[in-house]
């Protein structure tokens, strides 16, 4: 065959549209071959002896009758592989193991999903994926191209081996069903920086989860069932469109960190006073004019941020938070406290303590100490 003779010198062999049902044995003798195309034939299978072509870097198997690939292909250092227009119902596992690939064509097969194992193809630069039957990954992932697809699949793959799911910056509008299947094994869920308009219902049913980030999405509400996540210690729902928090959030008695910044909140539920383990609460960038009743019960609170809200007066109960170390409240239309006692923190707290409706709520604060806390302040007038 003339093409084979030419290939001995060029290193490239093209045997296309010859109605071949098997790759000729003579091809396997071309041990220096670097490129092979046997497209547009009638191959029902590919010989495992192709692995003997150690220098092969490009292979085209388009438009045949292939259902699978031989396991031995994984020993090749292929950079380009095209298996378009065959009869594959799933991506052959051998493809996912060829991590040297920079180009891959899977078009016009009967694929329903891309396996997470394709996340290992981190060198992939181009991916031909004209597959109308494809349902997973979501269409918004596919539309963003090769690098995003591989990164997404890598995140899904990592979640199979770890207790953490991190799927961020993918522009997801809905939570992919294939990810919900992992929830029962997870303790840490990060689906921030997407475009979610609702949270995945199954997420709330898994009480093992300790950390959830839903920040930077388009959520307008949290489901009441969030209160069932009894092990939750860290919840971040900042930078969304929330107008209220469900009262059930008060059931998260192990919660240590809660971030609700940059939403549309005009009030916080009174049930938040039950969050006795809470150490950090940030609610800046909302429309709050007050916090919640019995704030002073949060005896572990160390950080409180309410910047850029609508407070005319700071809640006097803040003065009873004996563990408070950081308190930010700038960019509010404050009238109370006066300007001269708004910094530093000890000065602010010294002003607020005597005004607190619950001045003796902590044993560490005696009546005599409260009476003298106003001394040393540079007040221009008595409050």
N, C-alpha and C positions, 0 to 999 in steps of 0.2 A: 504494500500500500504506500503510494507516493507520500501521503501526509505524514506517515510514520518516519519515512526516510528524511524528510525535511525537518521533522521535529528533533532528530538526533543532533542537528547543528544549531537550531534556533532555541531549543528548550521549551517550545510552545507547540501544543498539538490540538487541532480542531477537527473533531469528527462529528459534524452536525448533520441532521436530516438524512441519515443513512439507513433508517429503519433498524438500527442495531437493537438486539435483544440481550446483548452482553458486551462488555468491554473486551476487545480482542486481547489475547495473551501477549501479543507483540508489544502492546502498550506498556505492560508491566516490566518489560525489559529496558525501558527508557529510564534508567535510574537517575539521570540528570534532569529529568523533566521538571519544569517549574510551573507550567500552566497547562491545564487540561480542560477542554470543553467537549462534552458529549450531549449537548442540548438537542432537542427536537428529534428524539429517537423513541424507542419503545422499551426502554429498560425497566423491568419489573423490580430489579434489585441492583445493588452495586457490590462488587467483589471486595472482600475484606483485604485482598492483596494490594489494594491501593495504598495501604500503609507502607508498602515497600518503596514507594516513591518519596524518599525522605526529603527531597528538595522542593516538593510541590508546595506552592504558596497560593495558587489560585485555581479554583475548580468550579465549573459551571455544569449543573445537572438539570437545567430547566427543561420543562415540557417533556417529561417522561411519565412513567407509571409507578413511581416510587412510593412506597408506604413507610419505609424505614431506612436507616443508614447503618452500616456495620460499626460495631463498637471500636474497631481498630482505627477509625478515622481520628480519634482523639490523640493519637500519637503524632499526627502531622502538625506542622506549624503554619497552618493556613492563615492567610491574611484576608482572602476574599473567597466567599462561598455563596453560590446562588442555587437555590433549590425551588425556584418558582414554578408554578403551573405543574404540580405533581398531585399526588393523592394523600398527602399528609393530613391527618386529623388532629395532630398535635406536633409541637416543635420537637424534633428528635432530641433526646437528652444528650446525644453526642455533640450537637451544635453548642449547647450551653457549656460544654467542657473545653471548647477550643478557644481559650482566652486570648489567643493572638489575633483573632479576627478584627479587622477594621471595616470590612464591608460584608453585609449579609442581606440576601434577598429571600423573603418568605412569601412573596406575593402570589395571589391566586391559588391558595391551598384552602382546605376546609377547616381552618383553625378557628377555635372558639375563644381560646385565651392564650396569653403568653405566660410561660412558667416563671416563677420568681427566680429560678436558677439563671435566667438570662441576665440577671443583675450582676453576674460575674464577668460579663463581657465588657469590661471597663475601657477597653481599647477601641470599641466600636465607634466609628465616625459616621457611617451611613447605614441606614436600615430601610430597605424597600418593603413596605407593608401595605400593599393594596389587597386587603382581605375583608370583603364585605361581611363575612360571617363573624368577625371578631367582636367579642363582647367585653373582654377584659384584657388589658386595663381600660379604665373609663375613656370615653372619647376625648375629654379635655386633656388627658395625658398623651394620647396618641397624636393629637393635633400639635403638640409642642415639639415633636421630633425625637430623634434618636437619643440624644444625651439625656433628655428628661425621662424618656421611657426606661432607659437602663438604670438611671438613678432611682426611679420609683420602684422598679422591680428589685433593686438592691435593698431598698428599705423594707419591702415585704419579706424578702429572704432573711434579712437580719432579725425580723420579728419572729421567725420560726425557731431561731436558735437562742434568742434572748427573751427577757421578760419585759422588754421595752419596744414600743412601736413609735417610730418617729417618721411622720409623713408630713413634711413642712414645705411650703413654697411650691405647691403643685397646682394652684388655682382650682382645686377641687370644689365643685358646687354641691355635690352629694357625697356622702361617705360610701366608698366602694364596699359592696357586700362581701367580697373575698377577704377584706380586712376584718370585718365583724367576726369572722370565724375564729380569729386569734384572741379575742377578748378574754376568754376564760383562762388564758395562760399569762396574761399581762399584769404588771403592777404599775407600769409607767406608760402613759399615752400622751403623745405630743402630736396634735394635728393642727398646729397653729399656722398662720400665714397662708390660708387658703381662701375660699369664697363660700364656705358652708353657710347655708341659711337655716339649717336645723342640725341638732346633734344626733348621732346614731342612737336609736332607742336601746339597743342591746348593751351599750356601754354602761348604762346605769344599773344593769343587773348583776354586775360582777363586783362583789364586795372586796376582792383582793386588791383592787386598784388603789394605789396610794398617792399617785400624782397624775394630774390631768392638766394639759394646756390646750385651750381652745382660743387663744388670743389671735387677734388680727383675722377675724372672719366676718361674716355678715349676719350673725345670730341676732334674732329679735327677742328670743326668750330661752330660758332654761327650763327643762322639764321638771315637774314636781318630783319625779322619781330620782332626781339627783340626791335627794335625802337618804336614799337607800345605800349609798356608797360609804358604808360605815368605817372603812379603813382609810378613807381619803385624808391626806395630810396637806396636800398642796393643790390649790385650784386657781387657775389663771384664766379669766374670761375677759381680759382687758381688750380694748379696741374692737368692740362689736357694736351692736345697736340695741342693747338691752335697755328696756324702760323700767323693768322691775326685776327683783330677785324673788324666787319662790320662798314662802315661809319655811318650807321643808329644809332649806339650807341650814336652819338651826339644828337639824339632826346630825350634822357632821361634827360630832363632839371631839373627834381626834384632829380636826383641821388646825394646822399651824400657820398656814400662809394662804391669804386670800387676796387676789388682785382683781379689781373690777374697774380699773381706770378707763377713761375715754369711752364711756357709754352714754346713755341718755337717762340715767337714774335720777329721779327727783327725791327719792327716799330709800332707806334701807329697812328691811323688816325687823321688827322688834325681837323676833326670835333669834337674831344674831347674838343677843346677850347670852345665849346658851353655849357659845363657842368658847368654852373656858380654857381650851388649850391654845387658842389663837395667839401667835406671836407677831404676826405682820398683817396689817390691813392697809391696802392702798386703794383709794377711791377718787383719785384726782381726775379732773377733766369731765365732771358730770354736772348735774343741775341741783345738787344737794343744798338744802338750807339748814339741815340739822342731821345729826346722826341718829342713834336709836336709844330708846330708854334702857336704863341699867347698864350703860356702857362701862361703868366702873367695875362691873363684875368680871371684866376681862383681865384677870389678875396676872396674866402672862404676857400681855401685849407690850412689845418693845418698839415696834415701828408703826407709825400712823401717818398717812399722807392723804390730805384732802385739798390739795392745791387746785386752783382753777375751778371753783364751784361758786355757789351763790350765798355763802355764809355771811350774815350780817354780824353774827356774834359766835365766838367759839363756845362749844358746849363746856360748861363749868365742870362737868364730871371728868373731863380730861385731867383735871388737877388731881384726881384720886387714883390715877394710873401710876402706881409707885414703880413699876418696872419699865416705864416708857423711857427710851433712849433717843429716839429720833421722831420728830414731829414736824411735818412740813405743811404749811397752810397758806402760802403766798398766793397772790392773784385771786383773792376773794374781796368782796365789797364790805370789809369789816368796819364795824363801829366799836366793837368790843372784842378784845381789850384795846386800850388806847395805843397809839403808835409807839410811845416811848417804852412799852413793856412787851413788845412783840419779838424780841430777841435779846439774849440767847435763850435756849430752851429752859434752863432753870428759872429765868426771870418770868417767862410765860406761865410756867406751872405755878410759880409762887403767887402770881396774880390770880390764877384760876382756882386754887385750892380753897381760899377763904369764901369764895362765892359758890362753891359746889353745894348743891342741895343734899349731898351725902358726904359731908366733910369727915366723918369718922368711920368710913367704911373699911379702912385698913388699920389694923392695930399699930402699925409702925408710925402712924401719924397721930400724935397726941394733940389735945385741945390747946395746950400752951404753945406747941410748935406752930400751930396754925395761926395763932394770934400774932405771932411775930414775923410771919412770912412776908408781910408787906413792908417791913423795915428794909431800907437800902434800895428801894425802887425809886426811880426818878419821876414820880408822878407829878404832873402839873396841877392836878385836882383830885380830890377823893372820888372814887367811883360811886 
